[in-house]
Amino acid sequence: MTQLILAVQGDSAQKAKKIYKETQGWCDVYKIGIDLFTHSGTRLISYFNDNDAKVFLDLKFCDIPTVVARTCEICAKFKVTMFTIHAMGGIEMMKMCAEHLNEFCDKKHIKPRPLILGVTILTSISDTEFAQIWGTSQKIDMSSHITRLASLAKVCGLDGVVCSAHEITAIKKECGQNFLVVVPGIRVIPPAGPETEGLEGMKVKHDDQARSDTPEAASRLGADYIVVGRPIINALDPVAVIEKIREDIKKGSK
């Protein structure tokens, strides 16, 4: 069954803690991204750990192999459940991260070790922008590039990748059902009712996502995790929205 990751957003630890208290017991994992981490740092990771909440540290590490490998060690020390590195950081970087993390966790008896997820191509990037980045006017099949990155990530020892729902089927076929796929860019239609009044037509002021899909579709395609943030956080009743998401996930899993 697809699990739900709540992308905790806000400009302070206090707001993040408020979101957690409102949704405690309703989400499987809580994501800390670069925006929140810049404000609150490792203190917030410790807060979630102290409350037995699983943490997805989504900082998208990308640097020379030795630097990122040492950073993986820090993630293990803080006992995060999963974290991200950029697959575009290269084969050597991915391999060193996986090998170093395994060795460190064995040496320090850290179980379970954190899962390493490779970020493929951001869901905010469209086919047109991808072609611009690579300097070509020809039509580019972005899905094939993403699937190749996922295949390389698996060979290098990573546990899974972050990608849009559009690439799930190809990645599962190429890398196997046990290779994890985490899907951001999820769009949610809030449930009707007084607790969500006014949210049915809710629009994000600036929608970053170029490749998005619904919880039901992502579940049907085989997503292991979906990441949802603003539709839950901005709701008058976050739990009502979460319940709707879980209903959609169940529909997709049938």
C-alpha positions in Angstrom: 0.0 0.0 0.0 1.3 3.4 -0.9 2.4 5.4 2.1 1.9 9.1 2.7 4.7 11.6 3.3 3.7 15.0 4.6 6.0 17.8 3.4 6.2 20.0 6.5 6.5 23.6 5.4 6.8 26.8 7.3 9.3 29.4 8.3 9.9 28.3 11.8 10.2 25.2 14.0 7.1 26.4 15.9 4.9 26.2 12.8 6.4 22.8 11.9 5.6 21.5 15.3 2.0 22.8 15.1 1.6 20.9 11.8 2.9 17.8 13.3 0.6 18.0 16.3 -2.4 18.5 14.0 -1.5 15.4 11.9 0.2 13.2 14.5 -0.7 9.5 13.8 -2.2 10.3 10.4 0.9 10.4 8.2 3.5 7.7 7.7 6.6 10.0 7.3 7.3 13.7 7.7 9.5 15.5 5.1 12.0 18.2 6.0 13.1 20.1 3.0 15.8 22.7 2.4 13.5 25.6 3.2 12.5 24.4 6.6 15.9 22.9 7.4 17.5 26.3 6.7 15.3 27.8 9.4 15.3 25.1 12.0 18.3 22.8 11.3 18.9 19.5 13.1 16.8 20.6 16.1 13.6 19.8 14.2 14.9 16.3 13.3 15.5 15.7 17.0 12.0 16.8 17.7 10.5 14.3 15.3 12.7 11.6 16.6 11.7 12.3 20.2 8.1 11.9 19.1 8.8 8.6 17.3 8.0 10.2 13.9 9.8 9.0 10.8 11.8 11.7 9.0 12.5 12.1 5.3 15.4 14.5 5.0 15.0 15.9 1.5 18.1 18.1 1.1 19.2 16.7 -2.3 22.9 16.4 -1.6 25.1 16.9 -4.6 28.9 17.5 -4.3 32.1 15.6 -4.7 31.8 12.0 -3.6 33.8 12.2 -0.4 31.8 15.2 0.9 28.4 13.6 0.2 29.5 10.3 1.6 30.5 12.0 4.9 27.1 13.7 4.9 25.4 10.3 4.6 27.1 9.4 7.9 25.6 12.4 9.6 22.1 11.4 8.4 22.6 8.0 10.0 23.7 9.6 13.3 20.4 11.6 13.3 18.5 8.4 12.6 16.5 9.8 9.7 14.4 7.2 7.9 15.4 8.3 4.4 17.3 11.1 2.7 18.0 12.3 -0.8 21.1 12.7 -3.0 21.1 13.9 -6.6 21.5 11.0 -9.1 23.1 13.6 -11.5 25.9 13.8 -9.0 27.4 10.8 -10.8 28.0 7.1 -10.5 31.1 7.5 -8.2 29.2 9.7 -5.8 26.2 7.3 -5.6 28.4 4.3 -5.1 30.5 5.9 -2.5 27.5 7.1 -0.6 25.9 3.6 -0.5 29.1 1.8 0.5 30.1 4.3 3.1 26.7 4.4 4.7 26.6 0.6 4.8 30.0 0.4 6.5 29.2 3.2 9.0 25.9 1.7 10.0 27.4 -1.8 10.4 30.3 -0.3 12.5 27.9 1.7 14.7 25.2 -0.9 14.9 22.6 1.5 13.4 19.5 -0.5 12.4 17.6 0.0 10.2 20.0 2.1 8.2 18.6 5.2 6.5 17.3 4.7 2.9 19.1 6.5 0.2 16.9 8.0 -2.5 18.3 9.4 -5.8 16.6 12.5 -7.1 16.3 12.1 -10.8 14.9 15.1 -12.6 12.8 17.6 -10.6 9.1 17.4 -11.2 9.1 21.2 -11.8 11.1 20.7 -15.0 9.0 20.3 -18.2 10.0 18.6 -21.4 10.6 22.0 -23.0 12.9 23.2 -20.2 14.7 19.9 -20.2 15.5 20.4 -23.9 16.7 24.0 -23.2 19.0 22.8 -20.4 20.7 20.3 -22.8 20.8 22.8 -25.6 18.7 21.0 -28.2 15.7 21.9 -30.2 14.8 18.3 -30.8 12.0 16.6 -28.8 13.5 14.8 -25.8 12.0 11.8 -24.1 12.5 12.8 -20.5 11.1 9.6 -19.1 13.9 7.5 -20.7 16.5 9.8 -19.1 14.8 9.4 -15.7 14.6 5.6 -16.1 18.3 5.4 -17.0 19.1 7.5 -13.9 17.0 5.1 -11.8 18.8 2.1 -13.3 22.2 3.6 -12.5 21.0 4.5 -8.9 20.1 0.8 -8.4 23.4 -0.5 -9.7 25.2 1.9 -7.4 23.3 0.6 -4.3 20.7 3.2 -3.7 17.3 2.1 -2.3 15.1 4.0 -4.7 14.5 7.3 -6.5 12.3 10.4 -6.4 10.4 10.9 -9.7 7.0 11.9 -11.0 4.1 9.4 -11.3 4.7 9.4 -15.1 7.9 7.3 -14.7 6.7 4.8 -12.1 5.8 2.0 -14.5 9.0 2.2 -16.5 11.2 2.3 -13.4 9.5 -0.6 -11.7 9.9 -2.6 -14.9 13.6 -1.7 -15.2 14.6 -1.8 -11.6 12.1 -4.3 -10.0 9.2 -3.9 -7.6 11.4 -3.7 -4.5 13.2 -0.6 -5.8 11.4 2.3 -4.0 9.7 5.1 -5.9 8.8 8.3 -4.0 6.5 10.6 -5.9 6.1 14.3 -5.3 4.0 16.6 -7.4 0.7 15.1 -6.1 -2.4 17.1 -6.7 -5.4 16.7 -4.2 -9.0 17.8 -4.5 -10.1 18.5 -0.9 -13.2 16.7 0.3 -16.5 18.7 0.3 -17.9 19.8 3.6 -17.8 22.6 6.1 -14.4 21.6 7.5 -12.8 22.3 4.1 -15.2 25.1 2.9 -13.6 27.4 0.4 -10.8 24.9 -0.4 -12.5 23.1 -3.3 -11.1 25.5 -5.8 -7.9 26.2 -3.9 -5.0 27.2 -6.1 -1.4 27.6 -5.2 -0.2 31.1 -5.8 2.8 29.7 -7.8 2.5 26.1 -8.9 6.0 24.7 -9.4 4.9 21.3 -10.6 5.1 20.6 -14.4 4.6 16.8 -14.1 1.9 16.0 -11.5 -0.8 13.4 -10.8 -3.4 12.4 -8.2 -3.0 10.1 -5.2 -5.2 7.5 -6.8 -3.2 7.4 -10.1 0.1 7.3 -8.3 -1.1 4.4 -6.1 -2.5 2.5 -9.2 0.9 2.9 -10.9 2.8 1.4 -8.0 4.2 4.4 -6.0 5.7 3.3 -2.7 5.3 6.8 -1.2 3.6 10.0 -2.3 4.6 13.4 -1.0 1.9 15.9 -0.2 2.4 19.3 1.4 0.2 22.4 0.8 -3.2 20.7 0.2 -2.9 19.3 3.8 -1.1 22.2 5.5 -3.4 24.9 4.0 -6.6 23.0 4.8 -8.9 24.1 7.6 -9.1 20.5 8.7 -5.8 18.7 7.7 -7.0 15.3 8.9 -10.1 15.5 6.6 -7.8 16.0 3.6 -5.5 13.2 4.8 -8.5 10.8 5.1 -9.5 11.7 1.5 -6.0 11.0 0.3 -6.0 7.6 2.0 -9.4 6.8 0.4 -7.9 7.7 -3.0 -4.8 5.6 -2.3 -7.1 2.6 -1.5 -9.0 3.1 -4.7 -5.8 3.0 -6.7 -4.6 -0.1 -5.0 -7.6 -2.2 -5.9 
